Amino acid sequence: MVESPPPQFLKTIEWDMMDKTKFVPLSMLSSFSVRCALYPLTLIKTRLQIQKHNDVYSGTFDAYYKIFKYEGFSGLYRGFWVSSVQIVSGVFYISTYEGVRHVLSRKEVNSKFKALVAGGFASLVSQTIIVPFDVISQHLMMLGCPKSDYQEMLCSIFCM
């Protein structure tokens, strides 16, 4: 009979164990890369949700085709730079979460309660950053189209 090795204990990676000079820029770069790749889909989703009765776009591919045709490649990234400010929210979230956990650890608080309170504070900080920029970005997604019949049609539907 083959003996199994003794069980290994999992060690929790704590905030003070991480090299923050690498974590922060790499985390932001990762978030920015994902946002670059997915932003056109976010723009299309927003426009499809806002329209009434399929007046402008009949679906995802139709929206992509019309936006690219009438607004160009930059139309797919309308409002992107305002939206990209949100990448710092991830760093603020994790910093707040770990900071609150650290403060509560000194007071020997229950682990589950510590996670609950830290998550609440971190979400509050993160959403304070995200929501205003998200609202502005969504407005920019709908505005600034080139002058054409397409723009008049968009404005008559979206800009009431």
ZARO-646217 format. One record per residue: residue number from 1; residue in one letter; x, y, z of N, C-alpha, C, O in turn. Coordinates in steps of 0.2 Angstrom, whole numbers, padded with zeros to 4 digits. Layout:
% residues N
k r n.c1 n.c2 n.c3 ca.c1 ca.c2 ca.c3 c.c1 c.c2 c.c3 o.c1 o.c2 o.c3
NUM A X Y Z X Y Z X Y Z X Y Z $
...
END
This chain:
% residues 160
k r n.c1 n.c2 n.c3 ca.c1 ca.c2 ca.c3 c.c1 c.c2 c.c3 o.c1 o.c2 o.c3
1 M 0004 -0006 0000 0000 0000 0000 0004 0006 0000 0009 0007 0004 $
2 V 0003 0011 -0004 0007 0017 -0005 0004 0022 0000 -0002 0024 0001 $
3 E 0009 0025 0004 0007 0030 0009 0006 0037 0005 0010 0039 0001 $
4 S 0001 0041 0007 0000 0047 0004 0004 0052 0009 0005 0051 0015 $
5 P 0007 0057 0006 0011 0062 0009 0007 0066 0014 0000 0066 0014 $
6 P 0010 0068 0020 0006 0072 0025 0002 0078 0022 0005 0081 0017 $
7 P -0004 0080 0024 -0007 0085 0021 -0004 0092 0022 0000 0093 0027 $
8 Q -0004 0096 0017 -0001 0102 0017 -0006 0108 0019 -0012 0107 0018 $
9 F -0003 0112 0023 -0008 0118 0026 -0007 0123 0021 -0002 0125 0019 $
10 L -0013 0126 0019 -0013 0132 0015 -0012 0138 0019 -0014 0139 0024 $
11 K -0007 0142 0016 -0005 0148 0019 -0009 0154 0016 -0009 0154 0009 $
12 T -0012 0158 0019 -0015 0164 0016 -0010 0169 0015 -0006 0171 0018 $
13 I -0011 0172 0008 -0006 0177 0006 -0009 0184 0009 -0015 0186 0007 $
14 E -0005 0187 0013 -0007 0193 0016 -0005 0199 0012 0000 0198 0009 $
15 W -0008 0205 0014 -0006 0211 0010 0001 0213 0011 0004 0215 0007 $
16 D 0004 0212 0017 0011 0214 0019 0016 0209 0015 0022 0211 0015 $
17 M 0014 0204 0013 0018 0199 0009 0019 0201 0002 0024 0199 -0001 $
18 M 0015 0205 -0001 0015 0207 -0008 0020 0213 -0009 0021 0217 -0005 $
19 D 0023 0212 -0015 0027 0218 -0017 0022 0223 -0021 0021 0222 -0027 $
20 K 0020 0228 -0017 0015 0233 -0020 0018 0237 -0026 0014 0239 -0030 $
21 T 0025 0237 -0026 0028 0241 -0032 0026 0237 -0039 0027 0240 -0044 $
22 K 0025 0231 -0038 0024 0227 -0044 0016 0226 -0045 0014 0226 -0050 $
23 F 0013 0225 -0039 0006 0223 -0039 0002 0229 -0042 -0003 0228 -0046 $
24 V 0003 0235 -0040 -0001 0241 -0042 -0001 0242 -0049 -0006 0242 -0053 $
25 P 0005 0243 -0052 0005 0244 -0059 0003 0238 -0064 -0001 0239 -0069 $
26 L 0004 0232 -0062 0002 0226 -0065 -0005 0225 -0065 -0008 0223 -0070 $
27 S -0008 0227 -0059 -0015 0226 -0058 -0019 0231 -0063 -0024 0230 -0066 $
28 M -0016 0237 -0063 -0019 0242 -0067 -0018 0241 -0075 -0023 0242 -0079 $
29 L -0013 0238 -0076 -0011 0236 -0083 -0016 0231 -0086 -0019 0231 -0091 $
30 S -0017 0226 -0081 -0021 0220 -0083 -0029 0223 -0084 -0032 0221 -0088 $
31 S -0031 0227 -0079 -0038 0230 -0080 -0038 0234 -0086 -0044 0234 -0089 $
32 F -0033 0238 -0088 -0034 0242 -0094 -0034 0238 -0100 -0038 0240 -0105 $
33 S -0030 0233 -0100 -0030 0228 -0106 -0037 0225 -0107 -0039 0225 -0113 $
34 V -0040 0223 -0102 -0047 0220 -0102 -0052 0225 -0104 -0056 0223 -0109 $
35 R -0051 0231 -0102 -0056 0236 -0103 -0055 0238 -0111 -0060 0239 -0114 $
36 C -0049 0238 -0113 -0048 0240 -0120 -0051 0234 -0125 -0054 0236 -0130 $
37 A -0051 0228 -0123 -0053 0223 -0127 -0061 0223 -0127 -0064 0221 -0132 $
38 L -0064 0224 -0121 -0071 0223 -0120 -0075 0230 -0121 -0081 0229 -0121 $
39 Y -0072 0235 -0121 -0076 0242 -0122 -0081 0242 -0128 -0086 0244 -0127 $
40 P -0079 0240 -0134 -0084 0241 -0139 -0090 0237 -0138 -0095 0239 -0140 $
41 L -0089 0231 -0134 -0095 0227 -0133 -0100 0231 -0127 -0106 0231 -0128 $
42 T -0096 0234 -0123 -0100 0238 -0118 -0104 0244 -0121 -0109 0245 -0120 $
43 L -0101 0247 -0126 -0104 0253 -0130 -0110 0250 -0133 -0115 0253 -0133 $
44 I -0109 0244 -0137 -0114 0242 -0141 -0120 0240 -0136 -0126 0241 -0138 $
45 K -0119 0236 -0130 -0124 0234 -0126 -0128 0240 -0123 -0134 0240 -0123 $
46 T -0124 0246 -0122 -0127 0252 -0119 -0132 0255 -0124 -0138 0257 -0123 $
47 R -0130 0255 -0131 -0134 0258 -0136 -0140 0253 -0137 -0146 0256 -0138 $
48 L -0139 0247 -0137 -0145 0242 -0138 -0150 0243 -0132 -0156 0242 -0133 $
49 Q -0147 0244 -0126 -0152 0245 -0120 -0156 0251 -0121 -0162 0251 -0118 $
50 I -0153 0256 -0123 -0156 0263 -0123 -0161 0264 -0129 -0166 0267 -0128 $
51 Q -0160 0261 -0134 -0165 0262 -0140 -0172 0259 -0139 -0172 0255 -0134 $
52 K -0176 0262 -0142 -0183 0260 -0141 -0185 0256 -0148 -0185 0258 -0153 $
53 H -0188 0250 -0147 -0191 0246 -0152 -0187 0244 -0158 -0189 0244 -0164 $
54 N -0180 0243 -0157 -0176 0241 -0162 -0176 0246 -0168 -0175 0245 -0174 $
55 D -0177 0253 -0166 -0177 0258 -0171 -0170 0259 -0175 -0170 0261 -0181 $
56 V -0165 0258 -0171 -0158 0260 -0174 -0154 0253 -0176 -0152 0252 -0182 $
57 Y -0154 0249 -0171 -0150 0243 -0172 -0155 0237 -0171 -0159 0237 -0167 $
58 S -0154 0232 -0175 -0158 0226 -0175 -0154 0220 -0171 -0157 0215 -0169 $
59 G -0148 0221 -0169 -0145 0217 -0164 -0137 0219 -0164 -0135 0224 -0166 $
60 T -0134 0214 -0161 -0127 0216 -0159 -0122 0217 -0165 -0119 0222 -0166 $
61 F -0123 0212 -0170 -0119 0213 -0176 -0121 0219 -0180 -0117 0222 -0183 $
62 D -0128 0220 -0181 -0130 0226 -0184 -0127 0233 -0181 -0125 0237 -0184 $
63 A -0127 0233 -0174 -0125 0239 -0171 -0117 0240 -0172 -0115 0245 -0173 $
64 Y -0114 0234 -0172 -0106 0235 -0173 -0105 0237 -0180 -0101 0242 -0181 $
65 Y -0109 0235 -0185 -0108 0237 -0192 -0110 0244 -0193 -0106 0248 -0196 $
66 K -0115 0246 -0190 -0117 0253 -0191 -0113 0258 -0188 -0111 0263 -0190 $
67 I -0111 0256 -0182 -0106 0261 -0178 -0100 0261 -0182 -0097 0267 -0183 $
68 F -0097 0256 -0184 -0091 0256 -0188 -0091 0260 -0194 -0087 0263 -0196 $
69 K -0097 0259 -0198 -0098 0262 -0204 -0099 0269 -0204 -0096 0273 -0207 $
70 Y -0103 0271 -0199 -0105 0279 -0199 -0100 0283 -0194 -0100 0289 -0195 $
71 E -0098 0280 -0189 -0093 0283 -0184 -0086 0281 -0185 -0082 0285 -0182 $
72 G -0084 0276 -0188 -0078 0274 -0188 -0075 0270 -0182 -0079 0269 -0178 $
73 F -0069 0268 -0182 -0066 0264 -0177 -0067 0268 -0170 -0068 0265 -0165 $
74 S -0066 0274 -0171 -0066 0278 -0164 -0073 0278 -0161 -0074 0279 -0155 $
75 G -0078 0277 -0165 -0085 0277 -0163 -0086 0271 -0158 -0090 0271 -0153 $
76 L -0082 0266 -0159 -0083 0260 -0154 -0079 0261 -0148 -0081 0258 -0143 $
77 Y -0075 0267 -0147 -0072 0268 -0141 -0074 0275 -0138 -0071 0278 -0135 $
78 R -0080 0277 -0140 -0083 0284 -0138 -0084 0284 -0131 -0088 0279 -0128 $
79 G -0081 0288 -0127 -0081 0288 -0120 -0076 0284 -0116 -0076 0283 -0110 $
80 F -0072 0281 -0120 -0067 0276 -0117 -0062 0279 -0112 -0061 0276 -0107 $
81 W -0059 0285 -0113 -0054 0288 -0109 -0057 0290 -0102 -0054 0289 -0097 $
82 V -0064 0292 -0102 -0067 0294 -0096 -0068 0287 -0092 -0067 0287 -0086 $
83 S -0070 0282 -0096 -0072 0276 -0092 -0065 0273 -0090 -0065 0269 -0085 $
84 S -0060 0274 -0093 -0053 0270 -0091 -0051 0273 -0084 -0046 0270 -0081 $
85 V -0053 0279 -0082 -0051 0281 -0075 -0053 0276 -0070 -0050 0276 -0064 $
86 Q -0058 0272 -0071 -0061 0267 -0066 -0056 0262 -0065 -0057 0258 -0060 $
87 I -0050 0261 -0069 -0046 0256 -0067 -0042 0257 -0060 -0040 0252 -0057 $
88 V -0042 0263 -0058 -0039 0265 -0051 -0043 0262 -0046 -0041 0261 -0040 $
89 S -0050 0261 -0047 -0055 0259 -0042 -0053 0252 -0039 -0054 0250 -0033 $
90 G -0050 0248 -0044 -0048 0241 -0041 -0042 0241 -0036 -0042 0238 -0031 $
91 V -0038 0246 -0037 -0032 0247 -0033 -0035 0250 -0026 -0033 0248 -0021 $
92 F -0039 0255 -0027 -0042 0257 -0020 -0046 0252 -0017 -0046 0252 -0011 $
93 Y -0050 0248 -0020 -0054 0243 -0017 -0049 0238 -0013 -0051 0237 -0007 $
94 I -0044 0235 -0016 -0040 0230 -0013 -0036 0234 -0007 -0035 0231 -0002 $
95 S -0034 0240 -0008 -0030 0244 -0003 -0035 0245 0003 -0033 0244 0009 $
96 T -0041 0247 0002 -0046 0248 0007 -0047 0242 0011 -0048 0241 0017 $
97 Y -0049 0236 0007 -0051 0230 0010 -0045 0227 0015 -0046 0226 0020 $
98 E -0039 0227 0012 -0033 0225 0016 -0032 0229 0022 -0030 0227 0027 $
99 G -0033 0236 0021 -0031 0241 0026 -0036 0240 0032 -0034 0240 0038 $
100 V -0043 0239 0031 -0048 0238 0036 -0047 0231 0039 -0047 0231 0045 $
101 R -0045 0226 0035 -0044 0219 0038 -0038 0220 0043 -0038 0217 0048 $
102 H -0033 0224 0041 -0027 0224 0045 -0029 0228 0052 -0026 0226 0057 $
103 V -0033 0233 0052 -0034 0237 0058 -0039 0233 0062 -0038 0233 0068 $
104 L -0043 0229 0059 -0048 0224 0063 -0044 0218 0066 -0046 0216 0071 $
105 S -0038 0216 0063 -0034 0211 0065 -0031 0213 0072 -0030 0208 0076 $
106 R -0029 0219 0073 -0026 0221 0079 -0031 0220 0085 -0029 0220 0090 $
107 K -0037 0221 0083 -0042 0221 0089 -0045 0214 0090 -0050 0213 0093 $
108 E -0042 0209 0086 -0044 0202 0087 -0052 0201 0085 -0055 0198 0089 $
109 V -0054 0203 0080 -0061 0202 0078 -0062 0196 0074 -0057 0193 0071 $
110 N -0068 0193 0074 -0069 0187 0071 -0068 0188 0063 -0069 0193 0060 $
111 S -0065 0182 0060 -0063 0183 0053 -0068 0184 0048 -0068 0188 0044 $
112 K -0074 0181 0050 -0080 0182 0045 -0083 0190 0046 -0084 0193 0041 $
113 F -0083 0192 0052 -0085 0199 0053 -0080 0204 0050 -0082 0209 0047 $
114 K -0073 0202 0051 -0068 0206 0048 -0069 0207 0040 -0068 0212 0037 $
115 A -0070 0201 0037 -0071 0201 0030 -0077 0205 0028 -0077 0209 0023 $
116 L -0083 0205 0031 -0089 0208 0030 -0088 0216 0030 -0090 0219 0026 $
117 V -0085 0218 0036 -0084 0225 0037 -0079 0228 0031 -0080 0233 0028 $
118 A -0073 0224 0030 -0068 0226 0025 -0071 0227 0018 -0070 0231 0015 $
119 G -0075 0222 0017 -0078 0222 0010 -0083 0227 0009 -0084 0230 0004 $
120 G -0087 0229 0014 -0092 0234 0014 -0088 0241 0013 -0090 0245 0009 $
121 F -0083 0242 0017 -0079 0249 0016 -0076 0249 0009 -0076 0254 0006 $
122 A -0073 0243 0007 -0070 0243 0000 -0075 0244 -0005 -0073 0248 -0010 $
123 S -0081 0242 -0005 -0086 0243 -0010 -0088 0250 -0010 -0089 0253 -0015 $
124 L -0089 0253 -0004 -0091 0260 -0004 -0086 0264 -0007 -0087 0269 -0011 $
125 V -0079 0263 -0006 -0074 0267 -0009 -0074 0266 -0016 -0073 0271 -0020 $
126 S -0074 0260 -0018 -0074 0258 -0026 -0080 0261 -0029 -0079 0264 -0035 $
127 Q -0086 0260 -0027 -0092 0263 -0030 -0092 0271 -0030 -0095 0274 -0035 $
128 T -0089 0274 -0025 -0088 0281 -0025 -0084 0284 -0031 -0086 0289 -0034 $
129 I -0079 0280 -0033 -0075 0281 -0039 -0079 0279 -0046 -0079 0283 -0050 $
130 I -0081 0273 -0046 -0084 0270 -0052 -0090 0274 -0055 -0091 0276 -0061 $
131 V -0095 0275 -0050 -0102 0277 -0053 -0102 0284 -0056 -0105 0284 -0062 $
132 P -0099 0289 -0054 -0099 0295 -0058 -0095 0295 -0064 -0098 0298 -0069 $
133 F -0090 0291 -0065 -0086 0290 -0071 -0091 0286 -0076 -0090 0287 -0082 $
134 D -0094 0281 -0073 -0098 0277 -0077 -0104 0281 -0080 -0106 0280 -0086 $
135 V -0107 0285 -0077 -0113 0289 -0079 -0110 0294 -0085 -0113 0294 -0090 $
136 I -0105 0297 -0084 -0102 0302 -0089 -0100 0298 -0095 -0102 0300 -0100 $
137 S -0097 0292 -0094 -0095 0288 -0100 -0101 0286 -0104 -0101 0286 -0110 $
138 Q -0106 0284 -0100 -0112 0282 -0104 -0116 0287 -0108 -0118 0286 -0113 $
139 H -0115 0293 -0105 -0118 0299 -0109 -0113 0300 -0115 -0116 0302 -0120 $
140 L -0107 0300 -0114 -0102 0301 -0120 -0103 0295 -0125 -0102 0297 -0131 $
141 M -0105 0289 -0123 -0107 0284 -0128 -0112 0286 -0133 -0112 0283 -0139 $
142 M -0117 0290 -0131 -0123 0292 -0135 -0122 0298 -0138 -0126 0300 -0143 $
143 L -0117 0302 -0137 -0116 0309 -0140 -0110 0309 -0145 -0106 0305 -0145 $
144 G -0110 0315 -0149 -0104 0316 -0153 -0103 0312 -0159 -0098 0312 -0162 $
145 C -0109 0309 -0162 -0108 0306 -0168 -0107 0311 -0174 -0109 0317 -0173 $
146 P -0104 0308 -0179 -0103 0313 -0185 -0110 0315 -0188 -0115 0312 -0187 $
147 K -0110 0321 -0191 -0116 0324 -0194 -0118 0319 -0200 -0114 0318 -0204 $
148 S -0124 0317 -0200 -0127 0313 -0205 -0134 0311 -0203 -0136 0313 -0198 $
149 D -0137 0308 -0208 -0144 0306 -0207 -0144 0301 -0201 -0149 0301 -0197 $
150 Y -0139 0297 -0200 -0138 0292 -0195 -0138 0296 -0188 -0141 0294 -0183 $
151 Q -0134 0302 -0188 -0134 0305 -0181 -0141 0308 -0180 -0143 0308 -0174 $
152 E -0144 0311 -0185 -0151 0313 -0183 -0156 0308 -0181 -0160 0309 -0176 $
153 M -0155 0302 -0184 -0159 0296 -0181 -0157 0294 -0174 -0161 0293 -0170 $
154 L -0151 0294 -0173 -0148 0293 -0166 -0151 0298 -0161 -0154 0296 -0156 $
155 C -0150 0304 -0163 -0152 0309 -0158 -0160 0309 -0157 -0162 0311 -0151 $
156 S -0163 0308 -0162 -0171 0308 -0161 -0173 0302 -0157 -0178 0303 -0153 $
157 I -0169 0297 -0156 -0171 0291 -0152 -0167 0292 -0145 -0171 0291 -0140 $
158 F -0161 0293 -0145 -0157 0293 -0139 -0157 0300 -0135 -0157 0300 -0129 $
159 C -0157 0305 -0138 -0156 0312 -0135 -0162 0316 -0134 -0163 0322 -0136 $
160 M -0167 0313 -0131 -0173 0316 -0130 -0173 0320 -0124 -0178 0324 -0122 $
END
